[in-house]
């Protein structure tokens, strides 16, 4: 399926980064309900910790250019 076909059908793309995936997951009532509050909070926190080194590398690269 081409990008144009997906756009016409309202099919969005996949997140291009972990951060872009975390944002909607964090707001998802479905994910929260499916895995339970305790696991949900730990999962989101873990994913943010996983993303942090990449974010810091990107900030460092931007500040040196």
C-alpha positions in Angstrom: 0.0 0.0 0.0 1.4 3.4 -0.9 1.6 6.4 1.5 -1.2 8.0 -0.5 -3.5 5.0 -0.1 -2.8 4.8 3.6 -3.5 8.5 4.0 -6.9 8.2 2.1 -7.9 5.3 4.3 -6.9 7.2 7.4 -4.2 4.7 8.3 -1.4 6.3 10.3 2.2 5.4 10.3 4.2 3.7 13.0 6.1 5.8 15.5 9.5 6.8 14.2 11.1 6.7 17.7 10.6 5.2 21.1 9.5 8.6 22.4 6.8 8.9 19.8 5.5 5.4 20.9 5.6 6.3 24.6 3.4 9.4 24.2 0.2 7.6 23.1 0.8 4.6 25.2 1.0 6.8 28.3 -2.4 8.2 27.5 -4.0 4.9 26.6 -6.8 3.7 28.9 -6.8 0.4 27.0 -3.1 -0.4 27.8 -3.5 0.7 31.4 -6.6 -1.6 31.8 -5.0 -4.5 29.9 -1.8 -4.7 32.0 -3.0 -3.2 35.3 -2.1 0.0 37.0 1.1 -1.2 38.8 2.6 -2.8 35.7 1.5 0.1 33.5 3.3 2.7 35.6 6.5 0.6 35.8 6.4 -0.1 32.0 6.0 3.6 31.1 8.8 4.6 33.6 11.0 1.9 32.2 10.5 3.1 28.6 11.2 6.7 29.6 14.5 5.5 31.2 15.3 3.5 28.1 14.7 6.6 25.9 16.7 9.0 28.0 20.2 8.1 26.8 19.1 8.6 23.2 17.5 11.9 24.0 20.7 13.1 25.7 22.9 12.0 22.8 20.6 14.0 20.5 20.8 17.1 22.7 24.6 16.7 22.9 24.9 16.5 19.1 22.6 19.6 18.6 24.7 21.6 21.0 28.0 20.8 19.2 26.7 21.7 15.7 
